[in-house]
Amino acid sequence: MSADRARPMPTVQILATADAAAREAAETLARWIRRDKTERAVVHVALAGGSTPRQAYRELAGMIDDWSGVHLWLGDDRYVPPDAPEANIAMVRAALATPSGIAEAQIHPVPIDADVAGSARHYGEMIAAALPAAPGGAPMFDIVVLGMGEDGHVASLFPESEALVTRDGVCVAVSDAPKPPAERVSLTLGVINAARRRLILTTGDVKADALANGLAAIDPRFPVSLVRDQHTTVIADRAAAALIDAD
Ligand code: 6PG
């Protein structure tokens, strides 16, 4: 790891293949959820979208017998109908929510209101009403799952974007995402970092540059570098970890 990083590193686990990384992520999430369920009646999990976590969610669905008390949220979603093929909630339902048999009342999609700003406000109000507050006052998820884009974005917080630096509010509306679709609702960085723990799952050689830069130093050109290190676990395959500084 690069020596010039002025802060502790997240836990980084490198697996030989994307399948192995998906299995490790599923097992890690199952372990965290089981442990959280022994400590709290309700466990709130914010899930990543995109394509990388799909296999991990499919495996996670069968790893927990009792999903009672576990509430699934989205770390971000596209501002599209919930049954649209590019909707993150559609992927989460198909890969995890439906196969796990979790009750509908425990699944919390982003509401698609009249406009994306309204949806962001509405979702933020839902989250704030349902979750306990972290010491700094932000709603506190038990677990936030993140993917990472080739540019180092997490959730829908893109490099050097206004959304990335939005400090107030629980969710932020994005209308100029460089990764289509342009309109999205995302947790703010503050809420992501207020969670008890985070898991970042990233695979594939196209992610290698962003992951290496994201772990090397705090740099808004690579939003993943702004994710709090403490209580964060990065799970990557060898391809995505190929440029990480070994020492
Ligand atoms: C989204 C995701 C986004 C995703 C990354 C990686 O809505 O697109 O939430 O943050 O995690 O773009 O996407 P892939 O896993 O498809 O590479």
Boltz pocket constraint, residues with backbone or C-beta under 6 A from the ligand:
constraints:
  - pocket:
      binder: B
      contacts: [[A, 48], [A, 49], [A, 50], [A, 51], [A, 52], [A, 53], [A, 76], [A, 77], [A, 78], [A, 88], [A, 146], [A, 147], [A, 148], [A, 149], [A, 150], [A, 153], [A, 154], [A, 155], [A, 156], [A, 179]]
      max_distance: 6.0
